[in-house]
């Protein structure tokens, strides 16, 4: 019986890995990390849904040994995830400020003007494109979530509700639209059909146009143990090595790259048509060489990552168990997608967190998927006066701690779970 059971598990594991890479088609044989079963991270529940069955899917992350793309299988369709979305970018003050700086810089760098067109793919609530309007640059957003797109239109940002790919790109070109600039911020990870998406950008781009893409850097994800940034809404995770190969497959050239602090460490890459006049910045070759030195062409670098996630889980649970045993009151701050991966992987429910808070009113009165932690407005922290505040969107920890530093008045401390547990006394923060 035991032998049969082992064989069944072994066969099941082989079946899970028997899938082709979504970029190059190679058979996937290697696992980055297995975070178990988890519900969709943005499926926040209303009270009358708590007794209903929730869908759970594997968070088993695979890596391609040909193009080095780190990826999840497509358990959920984009239509299921993004037709109505709970994430509104404008609720992050620092992210809006980051976007404003980008718009001003790229306008100057590309010489954009009234005869140009900037198109953002997955433009959300107009958090970025709004900054082009006072610069006199015409814009168009493409956003599949109708509820989020409405918020953009109310800001004066023209927005088309649709999914982007070859079909829509051809339609836009037929309407006389071609882009001087195509922007994709934190969307590339959310595209299951990468080749269709990139081919669409190639079609829409003017001969001398530029594509900029921002996405979390897999090198930083592994180095800083950011396993909670893995969830079903993110189908892929990228190195510059992978981006270089992806661009070449579609007649595009990687011409520049910047390293950004956003989302725990991101890349902003610049792509242009192969036949364009754009030269290649030295930063491209330097980062490609660094990634290779750091082992991003070696499977052992990827397959050893799972141990770090397991250690972080043990450390966080040990801290929470100790604090609760001492009678401490703990709540969360934020209800981001990454937070739900962390909560479900570590099995942290209301036995540890009384509630969490969020600035987004869409989430108020709802419950986190899987663990069913109630989500309240930020003011609930002042009413409850917890001893510890677990910061779930740790990539925004500086912004959050500055907003909430007044909790020092009753002795509360912040807990940052990634890369490993860190406790911060707000009274010791520098102004």
C-alpha positions, -999 to 999 in steps of 0.1 A, spaced: 0 0 0 28 24 9 46 16 -23 15 23 -44 9 56 -26 44 67 -33 40 58 -70 8 77 -72 24 109 -58 54 104 -81 32 101 -112 11 131 -101 42 152 -98 54 141 -133 20 150 -147 22 185 -132 55 191 -148 46 177 -182 37 210 -197 53 233 -223 69 267 -217 45 295 -226 72 314 -244 94 289 -262 74 256 -259 102 236 -243 91 209 -218 92 221 -182 111 198 -159 122 220 -130 103 235 -100 112 269 -85 89 266 -54 57 248 -45 35 270 -23 7 244 -21 -29 251 -29 -43 286 -28 -74 305 -39 -73 333 -64 -57 362 -45 -80 390 -56 -112 371 -50 -123 390 -19 -154 376 -4 -186 391 9 -201 379 41 -228 358 24 -201 340 4 -182 326 34 -201 294 36 -197 287 -1 -169 265 -16 -139 284 -29 -118 273 -58 -82 264 -49 -54 259 -75 -18 248 -72 9 275 -67 35 252 -82 61 274 -100 81 259 -129 111 272 -147 122 267 -183 157 254 -188 158 269 -224 146 305 -220 147 307 -182 110 319 -179 96 312 -145 59 304 -147 27 290 -134 3 269 -154 -28 288 -166 -53 276 -140 -76 306 -145 -84 325 -177 -77 362 -178 -114 368 -184 -121 352 -151 -95 373 -132 -96 407 -148 -132 413 -161 -138 430 -127 -108 437 -106 -103 448 -70 -70 465 -75 -70 503 -81 -34 517 -86 -42 552 -75 -46 541 -38 -8 539 -36 5 575 -33 41 564 -40 31 544 -71 13 574 -86 43 596 -78 66 570 -95 44 571 -126 44 609 -128 82 610 -128 82 584 -155 58 603 -178 77 635 -175 110 617 -182 98 596 -211 81 626 -228 114 644 -228 135 614 -238 113 605 -268 103 641 -277 66 633 -274 41 660 -284 7 667 -296 12 646 -327 23 615 -307 3 587 -291 11 570 -258 -8 537 -253 -8 519 -219 -17 483 -218 -36 474 -186 -40 511 -178 -60 504 -146 -77 536 -133 -56 561 -152 -30 564 -125 -2 569 -151 -18 582 -183 -34 611 -164 1 626 -161 5 629 -199 -26 651 -202 -10 683 -189 21 676 -211 -1 677 -242 5 641 -252 -25 622 -266 -31 589 -247 -52 558 -249 -56 532 -222 -64 495 -228 -80 480 -197 -100 448 -195 -117 455 -162 -147 476 -169 -151 488 -132 -115 500 -131 -117 516 -166 -146 537 -155 -124 554 -129 -99 562 -157 -125 577 -179 -137 599 -150 -102 613 -149 -104 622 -185 -82 593 -197 -97 577 -229 -98 540 -222 -108 510 -243 -122 480 -224 -106 450 -239 -78 425 -237 -47 433 -257 -31 410 -283 -28 406 -321 -65 408 -327 -69 442 -309 -36 455 -323 -47 448 -359 -81 465 -352 -64 496 -338 -41 499 -368 -71 495 -391 -86 525 -372 -54 545 -380 -38 542 -346 -1 536 -342 19 542 -310 50 562 -305 51 548 -270 36 516 -256 36 512 -218 32 480 -199 36 484 -161 32 451 -142 11 436 -169 36 413 -186 33 389 -157 -4 388 -161 -5 376 -197 -8 338 -203 -2 341 -241 31 360 -241 37 355 -278 3 370 -288 8 399 -265 43 408 -277 33 403 -313 5 427 -308 29 453 -295 51 448 -325 21 455 -348 9 486 -329 44 502 -326 55 529 -350 88 521 -368 108 544 -345 85 539 -315 95 525 -281 80 500 -257 87 502 -220 78 474 -197 81 473 -159 79 440 -140 94 425 -108 129 411 -114 132 374 -107 168 379 -96 156 401 -67 126 379 -60 149 350 -53 177 369 -36 153 386 -12 129 357 -7 99 375 -22 79 342 -26 46 359 -17 47 379 -50 38 346 -66 0 341 -72 -23 329 -99 -29 363 -114 8 364 -122 15 337 -149 52 346 -154 83 360 -138 112 375 -158 149 379 -159 165 402 -184 179 371 -201 143 360 -208 132 394 -220 161 395 -244 151 362 -259 114 371 -259 120 404 -278 142 387 -304 114 362 -311 92 391 -323 115 413 -342 122 436 -313 154 447 -297 163 453 -261 179 488 -261 180 498 -225 172 487 -190 168 504 -156 167 489 -122 139 502 -100 131 499 -63 93 494 -69 76 461 -59 106 449 -41 129 454 -71 118 458 -107 132 462 -141 121 488 -167 131 476 -201 130 496 -234 123 477 -266 125 490 -302 120 476 -336 151 457 -349 154 479 -379 151 512 -359 178 537 -353 178 531 -315 213 522 -302 218 497 -273 227 512 -239 257 496 -221 235 488 -192 219 459 -211 251 439 -216 262 447 -180 229 433 -165 228 403 -187 264 395 -176 255 400 -140 225 377 -142 247 350 -157 273 355 -130 245 351 -104 235 317 -119 203 326 -137 213 302 -165 218 274 -140 188 253 -128 203 248 -93 199 285 -87 162 282 -92 155 248 -77 172 256 -43 148 286 -38 121 266 -21 141 262 11 141 300 17 103 301 14 99 273 39 123 290 64 103 323 61 71 304 68 85 288 100 100 322 112 67 341 107 46 314 124 71 311 153 68 349 159 30 349 157 26 319 180 49 335 205 31 368 204 -3 353 207 9 331 236 19 363 254 -16 377 249 -7 402 222 -32 417 198 -22 415 161 -38 430 130 -27 434 94 -22 464 72 -32 460 36 -51 433 16 -28 429 -15 -25 399 -37 9 391 -22 -6 392 13 -31 365 4 -3 342 -9 15 347 24 -16 341 46 -27 310 27 8 295 25 14 300 62 -22 292 72 -26 325 90 -63 332 98 -82 350 125 -65 328 151 -35 351 145 -48 383 128 -80 399 142 -85 418 110 -66 437 83 -72 472 69 -69 487 35 -72 521 19 -93 508 -9 -130 511 0 -139 484 -25 -124 459 0 -141 472 31 -165 447 47 -151 419 26 -129 390 36 -96 377 24 -98 346 2 -91 313 19 -83 326 54 -114 348 56 -98 377 76 -121 407 77 -110 438 59 -118 471 75 -109 508 69 -76 521 82 -93 538 111 -100 504 127 -64 503 138 -68 534 160 -99 518 175 -84 484 182 -49 497 193 -31 464 184 3 455 198 16 444 164 7 455 128 17 430 101 25 449 69 13 427 41 22 450 12 58 451 25 70 468 -8 51 499 5 64 496 41 81 530 42 50 547 29 28 528 54 50 533 84 51 570 77 13 572 74 9 551 106 38 563 128 13 576 153 7 541 165 38 545 186 16 564 211 2 532 225 34 511 219 24 493 187 52 479 165 53 470 128 61 435 116 76 431 81 74 394 70 97 394 39 125 384 34 123 372 71 105 386 101 116 421 111 100 440 140 102 478 137 94 503 165 78 534 149 92 556 176 126 549 163 118 559 127 137 590 115 116 619 103 
